[in-house]
């Protein structure tokens, strides 16, 4: 709706006459800065009001407008807070380091297999797989690029898998030999 000079003059008269009362009403519920925003918005809305020239705007109308704006602002803040709480509840922090529980027999076998890896592969597998570090964290700790961490981890795991496959094959061969005897 276009703002005519007569409309602007009418709102200016309302502003001069009732601004302090609207501000004091809003100030009962809000800090001074927010109360001022509400009071100004009340009169801004009066500029947009259809048939403003044809109606008699009273202080009670202006205060009710301010009350509605305060309630709307409070409800919006509550919805936003519920959203933030929901997002926080859904976000589960990734554990920085996880402890692995390995039985003693498996631990000594794993330590034996890990000793066959190069020092870089061993460190990388321990950091990324056993301790749960990210590639970036491991790269920073070892002072190498992330791609190098990825390569060392891959090679280390491949060696561990091949050792495990050989051990499984050896155990199966021994069982078959025992069954033949």
N, C-alpha and C positions, 0 to 999 in steps of 0.2 A: 504494500500500500504506500503510495507516495506521501511524503511528509510535506504538507502545505505550511505556509506561514501561520495561518490561523491555528492549525493543530499544534505547531511548535510553541506558539504563544500560550495556548491553553495548558500544555504540559509544563511549561515554564512557570506559570502561575501556580499550578498544583505543587510543583517542586518547591517553590519559594514558601508556600503556605504549609506544606505537610512533611517536608524532607526530615526535619528534626524528629518528629513523632514516629515516622516509619523507621528511621535509624535507631531510635531508642527502643522500639519494639524488637527489632532484630538483635540489638545489642544484648538483650536479656538472655538470648540463647546462643549467641556466637561471639567470637573474638571481634575486636573493633574492625579489622581489615575485612573480615567476611561479612560483618553487618553492613559495612559501607557498600560492599559489592551487591548485597541483596537490595539495599535501599535504591541504589542506582539502577539495578535491573527492574525494579518495580516501575520506575518512571520511564525507562526505556520501553517497557511493555505497553505503557500507556500510549506511547507514540504509535504503536502498531494496532491499537484497539480499534475495531470497526465501530463506526457510529459514535466516536468519542465526542464529537460536537453536539450530538443529540441527547446524550445522557448526562446525568448529574453524578459526578464522581465524588464520593464521600471518603472521609478518613477510614471508615470501617472497611470500605472496598479496598483501599490501598493496603491496609494492615492484613486483610485476608489474603491478598495477593502475596505479600511478604511471607505470611505464614505458610502458604502453599510452596513457595520457593524454598523456604528453609526445610520443610518436610521432604521435598523432592531431592534436595542436596544431601540430606541425611540418609535417605533410602539408597541413593546412588553410592554413597560412601560405604553403606553396609553391604550392598551387592558386591562392590569391589573387594571389600575385606573378605567376604566369603569366597570369592574367586581366588584371592591370594592364598587363603588358608587351604583351599582344595588343591591348588598347584603345589604348595609346600608339602601337603600330606602325600601326594602322588609321587613326589620326587624322593627316591630312595638313594642316599649317597652310596657310591661305589666304595667298597672297602679298600683302604689304601694298601694294606698288606693283609694277607690271610695266612694263617698258620695251617700247615698240612699235618694231619695225623697219620703217621705211617708206622706199621708194626716193626719191631726191631729187625726181624729177618729181612723184610723187604727193604728197610732202610740201609742195611749193610750192602745188599745187592745193588740198590740204587746208587749208593756212594761209590761202589766198585765200577759201575757202568759210567757214572759221571766223571770218574777219574780218567776215563779214556778220551774224553772230549778235550779240545784245546781250552786254555784258560779263558779266552774270550767267549767261546761257546758255553762253557760251564757258567761263567758269571751271568751271561745273558739269560740262559735257561732258568737259573736260580732267581734272577730278578723278575723276569716276566711271568714265568710259569709258577714258580714256588711262592714268590712274595706278592704277586699280583700287581706289579708296577706296570704302568703304561709304557709303550714304546718310547714316548717322548721323555719320560722320567728316566728310563734306563739309558737312553742315549745321552742325556745330560750327565748322569752319574759316571758314565764311562768316557764321556768326551768324544763321542763319535756321532755321525749322522744317523737318523732314524732308519734309513735303508740298510745300513750296516747291521744294526740291531736285528732287523727283520731277517737278514741273511744268516747271521750267527745263530739265531733261534731256530731257523728252518734247518740248517745243517746239523745243529746239535740234536734236535728232535729226530731227524732222519737217522743219525747214528744210533740214538737210543732205541729207536724202533727196530733197526736192523739187528742190534745186539739182542733185543728181546725176542725177535723172530728166530735167531740162531739158538738162543737158549731154549726156546720152546721146541725147536727141531731136535736139539740134543737130548732133551728130556724125553721126547716121544721116541727117539731112536733107542735110548737106554731102556725104556719100558718095553718096547718091542723085542729087544734082545733078551731081556729078562723073561719075557713070556715064552720065547722060543726055547729057553733052557729049561 
